[in-house]
Every structure is written in C-alpha cells, then in structure tokens.
C-alpha cells in the first residue's frame, strides 16, 4: 500500500467493553482500498470519501476535470471495493458538489442498491455560505 505513514493515523483499543481498530489512511485511494480488502472484507463500519468534484479545474495534486465517463469509471472501481469492505451494518459517507452529485447518487444506487440509500444532506459552511457540498450516505 502506498501510504504516507506520517499523515496516517491508527488508533487501536482493546478492552473488555470495547474493541475498535480505527484507521485514517493518507495514500493512493485505489491501492489502499485493494490492500485493505485482504484483511477487512466485510468488517468496516464506516467509510468517508471526498472524491474529486470534477469541476474542470486542475490543481497541484490532481486533475479535477476528467471526462465524465472516466470519472464515473474511477468512482465505480472504488465504490465496488468499498461495498466489499463494508460490514452489513456499515455506512458510506460521501461529500460531493453539484457537478457530479446526481450522477454519483445513481451510481451508488447501482452499486449498493436503492434500498440502502439513507440520506442526502447539504452542508453549508457558515464562514462561506456560497460554498456548499452535498453529503450522500449509504
């Protein structure tokens, strides 16, 4: 797994009343997800992703303007792995903006099933009301 261990976080607690093994991984998302599959298939309780919003802009660390069909393919690859990682009572939280939110919702319906959709929320930052993001939960 290509991981920046200085930016990653691993909290492990084992006690009589609670067992949790939380990880925040800073690294290439596809390689990290594939590596996690070996140990964590069906065991993950919560996944949070913030994919590129596909706004058409180019940033220092990634291109946020790929062809829509390519973006959808990249998302499908990751969502299918996330589905395998999630436990039966696990949840997926995704932040996205209007550029791809509705297409992502349909894609998530295909991967996770429409009956598993929980909520679509809008998050408005108080410091910058014109900047909002959609939150999709499965």
N, C-alpha and C positions, 0 to 999 in steps of 0.2 A: 504494500500500500504506500503510495506517495503521500506522506503526511509531514507537515511541519509540526514536530512534537513540541516546540517551544510555544506554539499558539494553540495547541490542542489541550484538552482537559479530560482527566479520567478520575472520577470520584467513585470509590468503592466502599461500601459499608455493609458489614455482615453482623447482625445481632440476632438475638432470639426473636425479637418482634418485627424486624425489618431486614430485608435483603434488597439492595439495589446496586446496580452497576451502571452508572451514567457516564456517557462519553460525549464530548464535543470534539469533533474531528475537523481540523483545518487541513484540507488537502484536495486533490483532484477528486471530484464527487463520484464519477463513474467507477474509477479504480477503487476508491474507498468502499463504495456500496458493494462491489463484487467481492472484495476481500471480506467484508462483514458477513456476507452470505454463508461462508463456510462455517462460522461459529454461531450465528444469530438467526438463522432462518426460523420464522415463526415465534421469535422471542422478544421482539422490540415493541415497547409500549407506546412510544411517541417519536415521530419524526417531524422535524421542522425544516422546510426548504424555502429558499428565496431565489428562485431561478432568475436568469436574465429576463428583464421585462420586454425585450425585443423592441426597443424604442426607435431603432435606426441609428443610434449613436455608437461611436467607437470610443471605448475607454482604455485606459492604460493596461488593465489586466485582462480584458476580454472584449470581444466584439458583440455589441448589443443590437446588432442589426442584421442578423442572418435571415435568409429566405424563410418565409413562414413554414413551408413544408419541412425544411431541415430542422427548424426549431421544434416542430411537433414531433419529429422522429427522435430528436435528442431527449425530449421530455418523456416520450413513451418508453424509451430504453430505461430511463431512471425510475419511472413510476412502476414498471413491471418488477424491477428488483425490489423496490420499496414494498410493494404488495407482498412479495415472498418473505421479506424480513418482518413485517408486522405480525404481532400476535393476534388472536381472534378478537381481543378487546383493545387492540392498539389503535392509534389515531395518527393521521397525517395532517399537518398544518402547512399551508402554502400561502405566501404573500406574493401578490402579482398586481399589476396595474391594468388599465383598460385595454392596452394594446393586444394582449393575448388572454385576458381573464376568461372570456366566454368560451373560447376555443379550448382552453385548459380545462374548464368545467366539463365540457363534452368528452374530452379525452379521459379525464378522471372517471366519468360515468362508465366509459367503455372498459377501463382497467379494473376499477373497484366495484362497479355495479351501481346503478342509480339509487337503489335502496340504501346504500351505505353513505350517501351524502348526508352531512349533518347540518352545516350552516355556511352561509356566505355573508361575511361581515365586512363593513367598510371602516377602516381605521383612518381617522383624520388627526393629523398632528396639530396640537394647539399652537406650536411655535410657527407653523407654516401651513395654514388651512388649505392652500391651493395644492399642497402635496398630499394626496391620499393614496392608499393602497387597498387592494381587496384581499381578504383573508378567506380562503376556501378550506373547509375541514371535512375530511373523510374518516 
